[in-house]
């Protein structure tokens, strides 16, 4: 595979993607400083250092680096995706008194990866070489376990190793993760730049992405029809391995998207897979991209704040994973969500409310016993909505692709007429 381009390295400056001069760090005493992120290396003109290689068949020309841990926690250094048979060794101590910590030859095909419990402020020394005299160019990645920022998209990404995990469980686990107050989700890749950045996270082979084949889509056909992102973003950019998707591999169906090993397949390419085909983990994206558009003003409630609507999950009808939320509410008050295909504005509506009704036309109430919610001690409540059963008139309807639904929350309050409304939220489903 090709190594990271100069353009990609420029985009990764926040994580110090740099190319070190091989002559400068050819020995331990002249080691270059490495930081979290991706960096290029090339051992073609390096020499073999005198330190013994316990895992590399005598070793090959090597380059030396130091890394000072910014936090305590599991840290991984890998050369996965490099162009030759690498070897990698990590030490504690200083040059002349090095203490071997981890040594690895083959983890990701013929490339190397080591994992160790780093301590904040401690400096570790590592060298990259080759097996039995091998040399060449490559990329190493240092991952300290924290999500990494892509300065182009402004989103954070995290590779999670979890052998045997299904796509559905990976989706749930990703959505149960948060970083800097942003809820995670399986990654959705919409450009070549984003695809390349995801590759730089490390050994991403057989990691689940946030793509799936919607068997209920009007565009569904095997093997290439009905593919969607969990967010409802257009599934325009693709990076399939040639011949994929093909719905083959000894399983009855391959309806979920994974990324294959760059080292094995010549790049970070995609494959359709069965949940139990060969899962090894998943990639989380922390994107501060809200679902839906807020509209219509709310009146202050007894807290002095105005109730606000939001949503999480996915706008894809095929996933049926959509949750509506209301926040900035008075504590321990019950309420319900209401919905309509139409917007409107009725000030101080509802007969006995201080709030504004932001819906028009036929208004449905999520009013089943299990759907009545309470704000509790947080001043928030939420409800997972069944997309095949929205209340309308005297019955229920299924949400259809392309429809825009509007939502609001009514809640009890402690002052005035005793109730209020949040603002409105407009959501278009896919």
N, C-alpha and C positions, 0 to 999 in steps of 0.2 A: 504494500500500500504506500501511498505517498505520505510524507511527513507533513506537519502543519505548515501552511504557507506563511510568507512574511505578512500577508494581509491578515490572516487569522491570528498570528502572534500580536500584531498591532491591536486587534480587537480585544486581546486578552491581557492588555497591559496591567489591568487591575490585579492580575494574578501572576504577573512577571513571567510571561512567556518570552524567553530570551534564548539566544544562541550563544553559548560560551565558546571562546577561543580554545581549541583543544590543547595548544602548547602551554597555555597558562596554567591549567589545572591537571597536568599530566601526572603529578605526584601529590601525595597527601599534604605535604607542606605548603603547596600552592593551590589548595582546594578553592573552588569558586563557591560563592554563597547562593543557595537555592531557597526558594520560598514556595508557599502553597500555590499550586497551579501547574501549568504545563510548560515545558522548556525543551528546546531542541538540543541534541548532542550529536557528535560525530567522532568516533574512535579510530577513523581510518588512518590518521597520522599520529595517533597516540602510541605510547610504548607500554610494555607490561611491567607493572611495579613489582618490587621484590616480595611484598606481602603475599603469603600463601592463599590461594583460592581453594577453600574446602569443598565447593559445590560446582566447580566449573571445569573439571578435567584438566587442571593446570592453568586455566584462565586464558585470557586474551588481552590485548591492549585496553587500558582502562583510563577513565577520567574520574576525578575526585571532587566531592562537594561536601559542604557543611549545611546543616539545617537546624535552626533554633526553633523549637516548638512554641507557637504563640498561645496554645491552650493545652491542657492535659486531656488525653483521650486517645482512642485507637487511631493510629495514623498508618496510611498505606503509601508506599512508593512503588511505582510500577513502570515497566517499559513496554507494556502491552501495546501492540500495533506497530512496533519498530520493525525495521527491514531485515534484521539478521538474528542469529541465535545469541541472545544476550545472557549475561549473568549479572547479579546484583547482590551487594553485601552492605549491611549497615553495622556500624560500630558505635560504642560509647567510648569515652576516653579521648585522649589527644594523640597526635602523630608521635610515634615512637613508643606509645603505651596504649595502643588500641585494644579494645575488648570486643570480640565479635558478638553481635547481637542476633542477627538473622542473615542467612545466605540462601539464595534461590537461583535456580537455573531455569526450569521450565514450569510455568504456571498457566500462562495463556499461550498455548501452542509452544513455540520455541522462545517466547519472551518471559520476562521475570516479574515477580511481585513479592514484596515483603510487607508484613503487617506487624506492628509492635505498639505497645502501650507507651505513648510519649508523655513526658512530664513538662509542663509549662516552664519555659526558661532554660531547659537543658538543650545543649547543642549536640547533635548527632552527626557523625561523619558517614558518608556512604560513597561507594564507587560503582561505576557501571563499566562492565567489560564484556567479554564474549566467551563462549564455550570453546575450549580447545583451540584457541588462537583466532576465533572469529572476530571480525570487526566490521564497522559500518555506521551509517547514520540512523537516528531514531528520535523518539520523543519519550521523555519521562514525565510522569505526573505525580505530584505530591498531594494527597488528600488527607486533611486533618479531621474529616467526619462532618464538617459543616457544609451546608449548601453553598454553592459557588455562584457568584454574580456573573451574568453575561452582560457586559456594558452596552451591547448593541440593543438587546431587547429590554434590558432593565429588570429581567426576571432572574430568580435564583433556581438552581438545579441541584439535585442530589441523587447519586447512584446508591441504591440499597441492595445489598446481596441477601438473597433469601431463597436458597435452593428448594425447588419443589412447589413454590407458591403459584397458585392459579391466577389468571388474569383478574377474575372477580375479586379475589381476596386482596390482590395488589391494589386494585382500585379503591377498596374500602380502607386499606391501611394508609394509602397515600392521602386520602381525604380526611383521615383522622390525625394527620400530622400538620403542624403549623410552624412557621418561622417568621419572626418579627411581626407577629400578628396576622400573617397572611396564611390562609388555608392552602394546603397542598392538594395536588391532583396528579394523576398520571400525565406525563409530558405529552404535549401536542406539538408537532414539528411542522412548521409552515414555510420554511425557507432552507436553502442550502447552508446559509450561515449558521442557522440554529442547529441543523443536523451536524455540522462540523464541530460546533461547541459541545454538543452532547457527547460526541466522540471523545473529546478531550477530558471527559470526566474520569476515564480510566478503563478498566476491562468491562466494556458494556455488552459483551456477547450474550445473546439470549435474554436480554432484559425487556420486560414488557413496556410498551408505549401505550398512549391513550387512544389508540385506534381500534375499532371493532367493525364487524360486518353486521349491519342492521338487517335482520331477516324479514322485518316488517316493512322495510323501505320499498316504495314503488320502483326504485332503481335496482332492487336486489336481483342478482343473478350470480351463479357460480362460474368462475371463482372471483371475478373482479368487480361485481356490482354491489352497491349498497354500503361501501366502506365510509365510515364517518369518524370524526373526532368526538370525544365525550363532551366537549364544550359546545358543539354545534358549529365550530369554525369551518369554513369551506375546506373540503378535502381536495385541494388543488395541487399543492406540491407533494410529490411522492418520490421515493428513492428505493423502489423495489429491486431486489436482486434479479438479474435477467431470468425470465421464466416464471417469476412470481408475480402475483399470487397464483397458486396452482391447485390448492385444496387437495394435495397429495402428501403422503408421508406415513401411510399406514393407519391413519385415524379417520373416523367417520366424517369429521368436519374440521376445518381450520378457519376459525372465525375471528381470531384476535391477532393483533399486530405486535411483533417483536423486532428488536434490532439484532442483527447478527454480528459476529466478531469481525472487526475490521482487519485483523491480522490474517484470518482464515479466508475471508471473502473479498479482500482487496479494497475495503472501505466500509463505512458504517451504513450498510444496506439493510433493507427491510425484508421480512418474511411473514407470510400468514401461518399461524400455528394453532394447534390444538392446546387447550389449557395444560395438559399433562405431557406434551411432546418433549420439551427439554427446558423447562423454566429454571432460571438461575437467580432472578431478581427483577427489579423494576426501577424506573427513573421517575422521580418526583419533580414537578415544576411548581414553584411558588410564584404565581402571577397575580398581581393586584388588579385583576380584571373583573369588575363586578358584573353580575348577570342582571340584565334589564336596565331600564332607565326610570329614574324617579321623576315624578311630575306632581303638580297640584300642591298647594300649601296646606300645612296642618296648623291647627291652633294649639297654643301651649296647654299642656295638661298640668296637673297639680304639682309636678316636680319643677315646673318652669321651663321644661324642655318640650320640644315637639316630637311626637312619635314618628319613627322613620322605618320604612320598609327596605328589605334586601332579600336576596335569594342566593342559594348555593346548590351545588350538585351539577346538573347538566340540563341543557335545554333540548337534548336529544330525546325524542319520544321513545325511541327504541330501547334506551336504558331505563326509562321510568324511574329516574333518580333526581327528583326535584324537590327542594325544601324551601318554603317561604318563611321569612323571619320578620319580627317586629322588635324594635329596641327603643330605648329612652322612654320607657313606660313607668307609671307609678308601680310601686312594689305590691306584690301579692294581690293582683287584680285579675279576674278572669276575662277572657275575650274570645272572639272568633275572627276568622278570615273570611272575606267576601271577594267575589270576582265577577267580572263581566267582560264581554268582548268590546264594550264601548266605554269611552271616557265621558265624564260629565263634571259638573261642579254645582253642588247645592250647599250653600253656607248654613252652618248650624242645623244640619239635616238630621234625619232619623227620628224626628218626633220629640226626642228628649235628650239631645246631645249638644255638647259644646263644640263638636267637631264639624268638619266639612266632608260631605260625601263627594268623592272624586270619581265615581262610577256613573254610567248611564245605561240606558236600555234595560235588558233583563239582568238582574243582579242575583247571583247565586250565593248561598251561605254554606260554608263548611260547618255544619251544625249538628252532625252526629255526635253522640255522647263521647266517643273517642277523639273527636276533633275539637272539643272545647278545651282551651288552653289557659294557663295561668302564668303571670309574669314572675311569681316567686320572689326570691331575694336578689335577683339580678336585674329586674325590670325589663326582662326580655321573654318572648315566647316564640316558638317555631312549630311548624307542622310539615311533615312529608306528605305531599299531595299526590293522590293517585291520578296519573295523567289519563287514565281510561274512564274516569268517573268524576267529572266536574259537575256540580249542581247547576242546573239551568231550568227555570220555570218549575214545572212539576216533576221533572225527571233529572236524568244525568246524561252527560254527553262525553264522548272521548275527544281529547285535544287532537287536532289534525296538524300535520306539518305545514308551516307557513302562517299559522294563525297567531295573532297577537292578543294575549289576554292581559287584563289589568287587575291589580290586586290592591286590597286595603285591609287594615285590621281595625275592628271596633273593640273597645275595651272599657270596662268600668273605671270610674275615676272617683276621687274623694271630694270634689268640689262642684259647685254649680249644679248643673242638671244631672250630674252623676255618671256621665260617660263621655267618650271622646273618640276621635278617629286619628289614625296616622296619615301620612302623606300617601300618594299612590305610587305603584310600581308597574311599569309596562314591560312585558316579556314576550318575545317572539320565539316560538318553538320550531324545531327542525325535525 
